[in-house]
Amino acid sequence: MKKLPTGIVLCAVLAASPLFAQTTWTTNGVFSGKHALSASLAMYSAPLIEEGQFPLSVRYRFEIPRVSATGAFQFSGDTQDIALNGVYFPLNTPRFRVGAGALYHGGWFEMDGDLVSFQNDIFLGAYAVINFWRMYLNVHVGWFEQIITVPALPPGYETFAQSDMAFSLFIGGKLLDNFSAELGVASYELYRYHLFFTPAFSLALRYEFQTPRFQDKALEGRIFAELSTLARYSDMFTLSGHVEYSATTLTIGYTF
């Protein structure tokens, strides 16, 4: 198996930066706990890299009024992904938060133990969260740079780079005390970064279980279950636009 370049490994370790267009569960725009640990299992409808496989993702998120940070890892056979993000909100009120952040995604694909490609995505952008009634609106707008490295002949590496805009818009809220829903549209996902004109539409439902008890004492954290579905279009602005793939994801997590 070929080793990844040292510079790429260091970049993945040092990059600490925002979430990305995937469910941004909040309670009126603010997490119900400072920490969230979750594990997700996904199923895709199209023969992509994940054909015949079920990508497994683990994620940790830290949230306080002015800072949000996330680290995530996905494994699917010969494909692995890492995502690191962070957002700082200098403007923070009960009604809205505005800030700036960065995201790094690294994904590598191997075949028969050999590296086939390595993809780096770096996203910089502005973030806003607006709270109203029992609902919230999350908006992300920014710019990302994509760098893909593939083996070349004679033995070496060929690098391709492209830049594009990126955005995400999520609206959600509590339908019941323990039941929430969220709708979203975004040009990118936590582990996938596409062209601006190929948006993904998503729906997520989340249920928080009653606070568990241990020796007749209520624990601080809460267990939650989330079911989400997503459909990505190949092109929304021409007659040839069609659904490129869809995904269904089941997530189990714990906030505390």
Backbone torsions as a table, in degrees:
resi	resn	phi	psi	omega
1	MET	NA	134.8	-179.4
2	LYS	-80.3	141.6	179.6
3	LYS	-83.2	145.2	176.4
4	LEU	-71.0	146.1	177.9
5	PRO	-55.0	139.6	-177.5
6	THR	-57.4	-38.9	-179.1
7	GLY	-61.7	-37.1	-179.9
8	ILE	-68.7	-41.5	179.4
9	VAL	-62.6	-44.9	179.4
10	LEU	-63.0	-38.6	179.7
11	CYS	-62.5	-41.4	179.5
12	ALA	-65.6	-35.1	-178.6
13	VAL	-76.0	-40.3	-174.5
14	LEU	-82.5	-25.8	-178.3
15	ALA	-67.7	120.3	177.1
16	ALA	-125.6	82.8	-178.0
17	SER	-151.8	NA	NA
18	PRO	NA	173.9	-176.1
19	LEU	-57.1	171.7	168.4
20	PHE	-131.3	159.8	-144.5
21	ALA	-61.9	82.7	174.4
22	GLN	-151.2	161.2	-169.8
23	THR	-38.1	130.7	-177.2
24	THR	-115.2	60.0	-169.3
25	TRP	-57.3	127.0	177.0
26	THR	-141.2	167.0	170.9
27	THR	-113.3	104.3	-172.1
28	ASN	52.9	43.4	174.5
29	GLY	87.2	-5.9	-179.0
30	VAL	-131.6	133.6	179.5
31	PHE	-58.5	147.4	179.4
32	SER	-75.5	-11.1	177.2
33	GLY	-144.2	163.5	179.0
34	LYS	-72.0	-28.6	-174.7
35	HIS	-124.4	147.6	175.0
36	ALA	-142.1	124.8	175.9
37	LEU	-115.1	133.3	-178.5
38	SER	-149.6	158.4	175.3
39	ALA	-132.8	136.7	-175.7
40	SER	-128.6	145.3	174.7
41	LEU	-123.9	125.2	-174.2
42	ALA	-114.7	157.0	175.3
43	MET	-136.1	125.8	-178.1
44	TYR	-103.9	149.3	-175.9
45	SER	-95.4	-7.9	-176.2
46	ALA	-118.3	153.5	-178.4
47	PRO	-76.1	71.6	176.6
48	LEU	-91.3	-157.7	177.2
49	ILE	-59.1	-30.5	-176.2
50	GLU	-83.5	10.7	-176.0
51	GLU	-53.5	125.9	178.7
52	GLY	75.5	7.6	-178.6
53	GLN	-127.8	165.1	-179.4
54	PHE	-126.4	98.6	-177.5
55	PRO	-57.7	132.3	177.5
56	LEU	-107.9	128.9	-178.0
57	SER	-125.5	140.5	172.9
58	VAL	-122.4	144.5	-173.7
59	ARG	-145.5	143.7	172.9
60	TYR	-126.6	134.9	178.1
61	ARG	-132.0	138.5	177.7
62	PHE	-117.7	132.1	-174.0
63	GLU	-141.6	123.4	168.7
64	ILE	-132.9	169.6	-173.1
65	PRO	-50.5	-38.8	-175.3
66	ARG	-105.9	-6.1	-176.1
67	VAL	-136.6	137.0	174.1
68	SER	-133.9	132.4	-179.6
69	ALA	-142.2	145.0	-178.1
70	THR	-140.8	141.9	172.2
71	GLY	-130.7	132.7	-176.3
72	ALA	-143.8	150.4	178.2
73	PHE	-139.0	135.4	178.2
74	GLN	-124.2	138.5	179.6
75	PHE	-127.8	132.3	178.5
76	SER	-151.3	84.4	179.0
77	GLY	62.5	-112.3	-178.3
78	ASP	-88.3	4.3	-176.8
79	THR	-117.6	131.9	176.0
80	GLN	-131.1	146.9	179.4
81	ASP	-137.5	145.4	172.9
82	ILE	-130.5	139.3	178.8
83	ALA	-135.7	130.7	-179.9
84	LEU	-131.5	135.0	-177.7
85	ASN	-150.2	160.0	177.3
86	GLY	-157.1	142.9	179.7
87	VAL	-134.0	137.7	175.5
88	TYR	-115.6	129.5	-178.1
89	PHE	-111.0	90.7	178.4
90	PRO	-67.2	-28.5	177.1
91	LEU	-103.6	112.7	-174.1
92	ASN	-140.1	113.5	177.6
93	THR	-132.0	168.1	177.9
94	PRO	-60.1	-24.6	-176.8
95	ARG	-94.1	-31.1	-179.0
96	PHE	-157.2	156.7	175.5
97	ARG	-131.4	138.6	177.7
98	VAL	-133.6	133.4	-178.1
99	GLY	-161.1	-171.8	-179.8
100	ALA	-134.5	152.1	-178.6
101	GLY	-159.6	-178.9	-178.6
102	ALA	-142.4	153.3	178.4
103	LEU	-135.3	139.8	172.4
104	TYR	-122.3	132.1	174.0
105	HIS	-126.8	131.4	174.7
106	GLY	-125.5	128.2	179.6
107	GLY	-134.1	133.5	178.7
108	TRP	-130.3	143.9	-176.8
109	PHE	-121.1	128.3	-179.2
110	GLU	-120.2	151.9	175.8
111	MET	-139.0	123.1	-177.2
112	ASP	56.2	35.4	176.8
113	GLY	83.7	-2.7	-179.9
114	ASP	-106.5	141.9	178.9
115	LEU	-69.4	125.9	178.6
116	VAL	-98.1	-42.9	178.6
117	SER	-158.5	153.9	174.9
118	PHE	-133.5	130.3	-175.9
119	GLN	-119.1	130.6	174.7
120	ASN	-115.3	131.5	175.3
121	ASP	-126.9	127.0	179.4
122	ILE	-122.7	122.7	-174.4
123	PHE	-119.5	132.2	174.1
124	LEU	-125.6	134.5	-177.9
125	GLY	-169.2	-179.2	178.8
126	ALA	-106.0	147.1	-176.3
127	TYR	-130.3	142.2	177.1
128	ALA	-142.6	138.9	176.0
129	VAL	-126.6	125.1	180.0
130	ILE	-118.0	128.0	179.5
131	ASN	-105.3	134.9	175.6
132	PHE	-153.0	131.7	-177.5
133	TRP	55.1	-125.4	176.6
134	ARG	-103.4	24.2	-174.3
135	MET	-125.6	170.6	176.9
136	TYR	-145.8	157.0	176.7
137	LEU	-129.5	121.9	177.6
138	ASN	-110.0	128.0	-179.8
139	VAL	-128.8	131.7	176.5
140	HIS	-128.3	130.8	177.0
141	VAL	-137.4	134.4	-179.2
142	GLY	-173.1	-159.6	-175.7
143	TRP	-135.3	139.9	177.8
144	PHE	-131.8	151.4	178.0
145	GLU	-114.6	128.0	-179.5
146	GLN	-114.4	127.5	-179.9
147	ILE	-125.9	120.6	-178.2
148	ILE	-116.6	129.3	179.7
149	THR	-115.6	129.6	-179.8
150	VAL	-132.6	151.0	177.4
151	PRO	-62.0	148.2	179.7
152	ALA	-132.7	165.4	176.7
153	LEU	-112.3	137.7	-6.3
154	PRO	-61.3	171.2	-174.1
155	PRO	-43.7	122.4	-178.7
156	GLY	172.6	-164.0	-178.5
157	TYR	-133.9	141.5	175.8
158	GLU	-110.9	134.9	-176.3
159	THR	-118.6	135.1	177.7
160	PHE	-122.9	139.2	-178.5
161	ALA	-132.9	145.0	174.7
162	GLN	-151.3	152.8	-179.7
163	SER	-121.1	153.7	179.1
164	ASP	-164.0	165.1	173.3
165	MET	-77.7	162.8	177.3
166	ALA	-147.3	147.9	178.9
167	PHE	-154.8	161.0	170.2
168	SER	-152.7	147.1	179.5
169	LEU	-139.5	118.6	-179.2
170	PHE	-127.0	135.1	174.9
171	ILE	-128.3	132.4	-177.4
172	GLY	-157.6	179.0	179.2
173	GLY	171.8	178.5	-178.3
174	LYS	-86.9	126.6	172.9
175	LEU	-88.9	-35.9	173.8
176	LEU	-135.3	175.2	-178.0
177	ASP	-56.4	-39.2	-176.7
178	ASN	-111.8	5.6	-174.1
179	PHE	-125.1	126.1	-177.5
180	SER	-127.6	159.1	177.0
181	ALA	-139.0	154.4	-179.9
182	GLU	-147.5	135.6	173.3
183	LEU	-113.5	144.8	-178.5
184	GLY	-151.4	157.2	170.6
185	VAL	-138.9	134.6	-174.8
186	ALA	-154.8	152.9	178.2
187	SER	-89.3	-6.3	-179.5
188	TYR	-147.2	163.4	176.7
189	GLU	-122.9	172.1	-176.7
190	LEU	-58.8	-36.8	-178.7
191	TYR	-113.5	8.1	-179.7
192	ARG	-140.2	138.2	-176.9
193	TYR	-132.9	111.7	-173.5
194	HIS	-113.6	178.6	176.6
195	LEU	-68.4	156.1	-173.5
196	PHE	-57.8	-33.9	-173.0
197	PHE	-92.3	19.5	177.6
198	THR	-123.5	73.0	-172.4
199	PRO	-75.3	158.0	174.8
200	ALA	-114.9	131.2	177.5
201	PHE	-104.4	136.0	-174.1
202	SER	-136.8	154.5	173.9
203	LEU	-136.8	131.6	-179.7
204	ALA	-133.5	140.2	176.7
205	LEU	-123.0	135.9	-175.9
206	ARG	-135.3	138.0	177.9
207	TYR	-125.7	127.5	176.6
208	GLU	-100.8	125.4	-179.8
209	PHE	-77.6	159.3	178.0
210	GLN	-58.1	147.0	-179.3
211	THR	-56.7	121.3	-179.2
212	PRO	-66.9	158.6	-179.4
213	ARG	-121.5	146.7	178.1
214	PHE	-135.9	119.9	-176.4
215	GLN	52.8	47.6	175.9
216	ASP	64.9	18.3	176.5
217	LYS	-121.5	134.9	179.7
218	ALA	-72.3	132.3	176.6
219	LEU	-79.0	156.8	-177.4
220	GLU	-71.8	-34.0	-173.7
221	GLY	-85.6	172.2	178.1
222	ARG	-135.4	139.9	176.1
223	ILE	-90.4	139.9	178.2
224	PHE	-135.3	154.9	175.2
225	ALA	-125.9	139.7	-175.8
226	GLU	-136.5	134.4	175.7
227	LEU	-121.4	124.1	-178.2
228	SER	-132.2	150.9	176.2
229	THR	-133.5	147.7	-173.9
230	LEU	-143.0	142.4	175.1
231	ALA	-132.5	125.5	179.6
232	ARG	-106.9	132.7	178.6
233	TYR	-94.4	145.0	179.6
234	SER	-73.6	-33.4	-178.4
235	ASP	-167.4	119.4	-177.2
236	MET	-92.4	-0.1	-171.0
237	PHE	-120.3	10.8	175.2
238	THR	-134.2	166.1	179.9
239	LEU	-69.3	-16.2	-178.1
240	SER	-88.1	3.1	-178.8
241	GLY	-62.5	138.9	179.8
242	HIS	-154.8	166.7	177.5
243	VAL	-73.3	116.5	-178.2
244	GLU	-77.3	-41.7	174.7
245	TYR	-164.7	164.2	174.4
246	SER	-133.3	160.0	-177.8
247	ALA	-143.7	144.3	174.2
248	THR	-123.0	130.7	-174.2
249	THR	-129.5	134.1	174.9
250	LEU	-111.4	128.0	-176.9
251	THR	-126.2	136.0	172.7
252	ILE	-121.4	131.7	-176.2
253	GLY	-148.2	177.5	-178.2
254	TYR	-141.9	126.4	176.4
255	THR	-111.3	143.1	-178.9
256	PHE	-156.5	NA	NA
